[in-house]
Amino acid sequence: MIYDLLLAGTPVSPPALADALIQAVGVGDVDVDVADRDDDQSARDWTAPVLCGYGRLLGDLSMSLDIYVLDALFEEETAPSESEFAARLAAALGVAVLYPAVEDIPSAYWVVGPSGETARARLLSSDGEPPVHTIDAVESAVAELPGAAVETLPEILDGEAIGTPVADAALAGRPTGTTASVEGHVHYDLRVWERLVRRLESGWAPSGRYREDLFRRDLEARDDLAVIAGRVDQPFADALRSAVALLDSVFREYTEEAADPHSAPDRTDTTADHWWWRRRPRNVPW
């Protein structure tokens, strides 16, 4: 098994790291070889069943770890997943440990604290050499990261897999165009609108969360659709209006008129009846 982990806080000594790795492996006292990746590698014990190369980091991170554990060590039990191994190591070292999230987003990580609490985290790195690493935000508080903002991460929400069957059917065979073109706007706006509708319909699955600023952005996509329908060719305009009407009906079902005008998103455009701005989710997720 291979584990790629990052340590927050202050660096730990190689002997302390070796002891923690033995605890994290959890199959008894085994030989561990720990070495700085930038040092001479000729003296390493490459036959050790647990190998760990580390590098020093700047900023909120202290060390990066490349850990190899011989599969044969786990003959009588299932090898720990990366998340489980990170939790074991965090507990053994008393520091927060980060591991990459599955999303294809460079900044997306999970962090696990010594007591086992986990949270999504946003990790940013400067352009300098060597880079300085900052844990910018987490989705729930982690005691070892007091400087990180606590917020729902918008890039994770936008990366969630949400089907858009209505948009896919309506846009099948249509050219995508450039981002600024009418075609580009149609592809973007219709899928954004359907993603919001599907979130509402499913009770904000898969995460159960959403952000009010993203909700407003999605309503702006609906604004664009109100205009774009008059700028595309026939009969696509009719197909687009039908798709939007279908999605609108679901949006109405899972939203309600805002009792307090100040609780509905502001809208100053009076050129059309942007009724969607006067509604709010029945189940508010922020």
C-alpha positions as CSV (number, residue, x, y, z in Angstrom):
1,M,0.0,0.0,0.0
2,I,1.1,3.5,-0.7
3,Y,0.0,6.6,1.3
4,D,0.7,10.2,0.3
5,L,0.1,12.3,3.4
6,L,0.9,15.8,4.7
7,L,1.5,16.9,8.2
8,A,0.3,20.2,9.7
9,G,1.9,22.0,12.6
10,T,5.6,21.6,13.5
11,P,7.9,19.0,12.1
12,V,8.3,15.7,13.9
13,S,11.6,13.9,14.4
14,P,12.4,10.8,12.3
15,P,12.4,8.5,15.4
16,A,9.0,9.9,16.5
17,L,7.7,9.4,12.9
18,A,9.0,5.8,12.8
19,D,7.2,5.0,16.1
20,A,4.0,6.6,14.9
21,L,4.2,4.6,11.6
22,I,4.4,1.4,13.6
23,Q,1.3,2.3,15.5
24,A,-0.5,3.3,12.3
25,V,0.3,0.0,10.6
26,G,-1.1,-1.7,13.6
27,V,0.3,-5.3,13.0
28,G,2.9,-5.5,15.7
29,D,6.5,-4.3,15.9
30,V,7.9,-4.0,12.3
31,D,11.0,-2.6,10.8
32,V,10.6,1.0,9.5
33,D,13.0,3.0,7.4
34,V,12.5,6.8,7.6
35,A,14.6,9.2,5.6
36,D,14.7,12.7,4.2
37,R,14.2,12.5,0.5
38,D,16.9,15.1,-0.1
39,D,19.6,13.2,1.8
40,D,21.8,10.4,0.6
41,Q,19.6,7.3,0.0
42,S,22.4,4.8,-0.1
43,A,22.2,4.0,3.6
44,R,18.5,3.2,3.5
45,D,17.1,-0.2,4.4
46,W,15.1,-0.9,1.3
47,T,14.1,-4.3,2.6
48,A,12.1,-2.8,5.5
49,P,8.4,-3.6,5.2
50,V,7.6,0.1,5.9
51,L,9.4,2.8,4.0
52,C,8.8,6.5,4.5
53,G,10.4,9.4,2.6
54,Y,9.7,12.8,3.9
55,G,10.3,16.4,2.8
56,R,10.2,19.6,4.8
57,L,7.5,22.2,4.0
58,L,6.8,25.8,4.8
59,G,3.7,27.5,6.0
60,D,0.8,25.6,7.6
61,L,2.3,22.3,6.6
62,S,5.5,20.9,8.1
63,M,6.2,17.7,6.2
64,S,5.1,15.6,3.2
65,L,5.3,11.9,3.5
66,D,5.6,9.1,0.9
67,I,4.8,5.9,2.8
68,Y,5.0,2.4,1.4
69,V,3.7,-0.5,3.5
70,L,4.3,-4.1,2.3
71,D,1.0,-5.7,1.4
72,A,2.1,-8.9,3.1
73,L,1.8,-7.2,6.5
74,F,-2.0,-7.2,6.1
75,E,-2.4,-10.9,5.2
76,E,-4.8,-11.4,8.1
77,E,-6.7,-8.2,7.9
78,T,-7.7,-5.6,5.3
79,A,-5.1,-2.9,4.7
80,P,-6.3,0.5,6.1
81,S,-7.6,3.0,3.5
82,E,-5.8,6.2,3.1
83,S,-8.3,8.0,5.3
84,E,-8.0,5.4,8.1
85,F,-4.2,5.4,7.9
86,A,-4.2,9.2,8.1
87,A,-6.5,9.0,11.2
88,R,-4.2,6.5,12.9
89,L,-1.1,8.6,12.1
90,A,-2.8,11.8,13.4
91,A,-3.6,10.1,16.6
92,A,-0.1,8.6,17.0
93,L,1.6,11.9,16.3
94,G,-0.9,14.3,17.9
95,V,-1.0,16.5,14.7
96,A,-3.4,17.1,11.9
97,V,-2.8,15.0,8.8
98,L,-4.0,15.8,5.3
99,Y,-4.7,13.5,2.4
100,P,-5.9,14.3,-1.1
101,A,-9.7,14.3,-1.9
102,V,-10.9,12.3,-4.9
103,E,-12.1,15.3,-6.8
104,D,-9.8,16.5,-9.6
105,I,-9.2,19.8,-7.8
106,P,-5.6,20.6,-6.8
107,S,-6.6,22.4,-3.6
108,A,-9.1,19.7,-2.4
109,Y,-8.0,17.8,0.6
110,W,-9.3,16.1,3.7
111,V,-7.8,16.8,7.1
112,V,-8.1,14.6,10.1
113,G,-7.2,15.7,13.6
114,P,-5.6,13.7,16.4
115,S,-9.0,13.0,18.0
116,G,-10.4,11.7,14.7
117,E,-12.4,14.6,13.6
118,T,-12.4,15.0,9.8
119,A,-13.2,17.9,7.5
120,R,-12.7,18.9,3.9
121,A,-9.9,21.4,3.5
122,R,-8.7,23.9,0.9
123,L,-4.9,23.9,0.6
124,L,-3.2,26.7,-1.3
125,S,0.4,26.9,-2.3
126,S,2.3,30.1,-3.3
127,D,4.1,30.4,-6.6
128,G,7.5,31.0,-5.0
129,E,10.3,28.5,-4.6
130,P,10.1,26.9,-2.2
131,P,6.3,27.3,-2.0
132,V,4.5,28.4,1.2
133,H,1.5,26.3,2.0
134,T,-1.7,27.7,3.5
135,I,-4.7,25.7,4.8
136,D,-7.1,28.5,3.7
137,A,-10.5,27.0,4.8
138,V,-12.1,23.9,6.3
139,E,-15.7,22.8,6.2
140,S,-15.8,22.2,10.0
141,A,-13.6,23.4,12.7
142,V,-10.3,21.5,13.4
143,A,-8.7,22.5,16.7
144,E,-5.2,22.1,15.3
145,L,-6.0,24.6,12.5
146,P,-7.2,27.7,14.3
147,G,-6.3,30.0,11.4
148,A,-8.4,28.3,8.8
149,A,-11.8,29.8,7.9
150,V,-14.8,27.6,8.5
151,E,-17.0,27.6,5.4
152,T,-18.7,25.3,2.9
153,L,-16.2,25.1,0.0
154,P,-17.8,26.2,-3.3
155,E,-15.3,24.4,-5.5
156,I,-16.4,21.1,-3.9
157,L,-20.1,21.9,-4.4
158,D,-19.5,22.7,-8.1
159,G,-17.5,19.5,-8.5
160,E,-20.2,17.3,-7.2
161,A,-21.6,14.9,-9.8
162,I,-25.2,15.9,-10.5
163,G,-27.0,14.6,-13.5
164,T,-28.7,17.1,-16.0
165,P,-30.8,14.8,-18.2
166,V,-33.2,17.6,-19.3
167,A,-30.3,19.9,-20.4
168,D,-28.4,17.0,-22.0
169,A,-31.4,16.1,-24.1
170,A,-32.1,19.7,-25.1
171,L,-28.5,20.4,-26.0
172,A,-27.7,17.1,-27.8
173,G,-26.0,17.9,-31.1
174,R,-25.8,21.7,-30.3
175,P,-22.3,23.2,-30.8
176,T,-20.8,24.5,-27.6
177,G,-19.3,27.7,-29.0
178,T,-17.0,29.9,-27.0
179,T,-17.6,30.8,-23.4
180,A,-18.8,34.3,-24.4
181,S,-21.0,33.1,-27.3
182,V,-24.8,32.6,-27.1
183,E,-24.2,28.8,-27.6
184,G,-21.7,28.8,-24.8
185,H,-24.1,30.6,-22.5
186,V,-26.9,28.2,-23.4
187,H,-24.8,25.2,-22.4
188,Y,-23.6,26.8,-19.2
189,D,-26.8,28.4,-18.1
190,L,-29.2,25.5,-18.7
191,R,-26.9,23.0,-16.9
192,V,-26.4,25.4,-14.0
193,W,-30.2,25.8,-13.7
194,E,-30.8,22.1,-13.8
195,R,-28.1,21.4,-11.3
196,L,-29.8,23.8,-8.9
197,V,-33.2,22.2,-9.6
198,R,-31.9,18.7,-9.0
199,R,-30.3,19.8,-5.7
200,L,-33.6,21.2,-4.6
201,E,-35.5,18.1,-5.7
202,S,-33.1,15.7,-3.8
203,G,-32.9,17.7,-0.6
204,W,-29.5,19.2,-1.5
205,A,-27.8,15.8,-2.2
206,P,-25.1,14.6,-2.2
207,S,-23.6,16.8,0.5
208,G,-26.8,18.2,2.1
209,R,-25.2,21.7,1.9
210,Y,-25.3,24.7,-0.4
211,R,-24.3,28.3,-0.3
212,E,-26.5,31.4,-0.7
213,D,-24.0,33.1,-3.0
214,L,-24.1,30.0,-5.3
215,F,-27.9,30.0,-5.2
216,R,-27.8,33.6,-6.4
217,R,-25.4,32.7,-9.1
218,D,-27.7,30.0,-10.3
219,L,-30.7,32.5,-10.4
220,E,-28.5,34.7,-12.6
221,A,-28.2,31.8,-15.0
222,R,-32.0,31.6,-15.1
223,D,-31.9,35.3,-15.9
224,D,-29.7,34.6,-18.9
225,L,-32.0,31.9,-20.1
226,A,-34.9,34.3,-20.2
227,V,-32.9,36.4,-22.7
228,I,-31.2,33.7,-24.7
229,A,-34.4,32.0,-25.8
230,G,-34.9,35.0,-28.1
231,R,-31.5,34.8,-29.6
232,V,-31.2,31.2,-30.8
233,D,-32.6,29.7,-34.0
234,Q,-35.9,27.9,-34.4
235,P,-36.9,25.2,-33.6
236,F,-34.2,25.1,-30.8
237,A,-35.8,28.1,-29.2
238,D,-39.0,26.1,-28.6
239,A,-37.0,23.1,-27.3
240,L,-35.1,25.4,-25.0
241,R,-38.3,27.0,-23.7
242,S,-39.8,23.6,-23.1
243,A,-36.7,22.4,-21.1
244,V,-36.7,25.6,-19.0
245,A,-40.4,25.3,-18.3
246,L,-40.0,21.8,-17.1
247,L,-37.2,22.8,-14.8
248,D,-39.1,25.8,-13.6
249,S,-42.0,23.6,-12.6
250,V,-39.7,21.6,-10.3
251,F,-38.1,24.8,-9.0
252,R,-41.5,26.1,-8.0
253,E,-42.4,22.9,-6.3
254,Y,-39.4,23.0,-4.0
255,T,-39.4,26.7,-3.3
256,E,-41.9,29.1,-1.8
257,E,-42.7,32.8,-2.0
258,A,-40.5,34.7,0.4
259,A,-42.7,35.9,3.3
260,D,-40.2,38.7,4.0
261,P,-39.1,40.6,0.9
262,H,-35.6,41.0,2.5
263,S,-35.2,37.2,2.7
264,A,-35.4,36.8,-1.0
265,P,-32.4,37.6,-3.2
266,D,-32.4,41.3,-4.4
267,R,-33.2,41.9,-8.0
268,T,-33.4,45.3,-9.6
269,D,-33.9,44.3,-13.2
270,T,-37.4,45.2,-14.1
271,T,-37.3,44.4,-17.8
272,A,-39.0,41.0,-17.2
273,D,-40.8,39.1,-14.5
274,H,-37.9,37.4,-12.8
275,W,-40.3,35.6,-10.5
276,W,-37.5,33.1,-9.4
277,W,-35.9,35.9,-7.4
278,R,-39.0,36.2,-5.2
279,R,-38.8,32.6,-4.1
280,R,-36.6,30.8,-1.5
281,P,-36.0,27.1,-0.8
282,R,-38.5,25.3,1.4
283,N,-35.4,23.6,2.9
284,V,-32.7,26.3,3.3
285,P,-29.3,24.6,3.2
286,W,-27.1,27.5,4.3
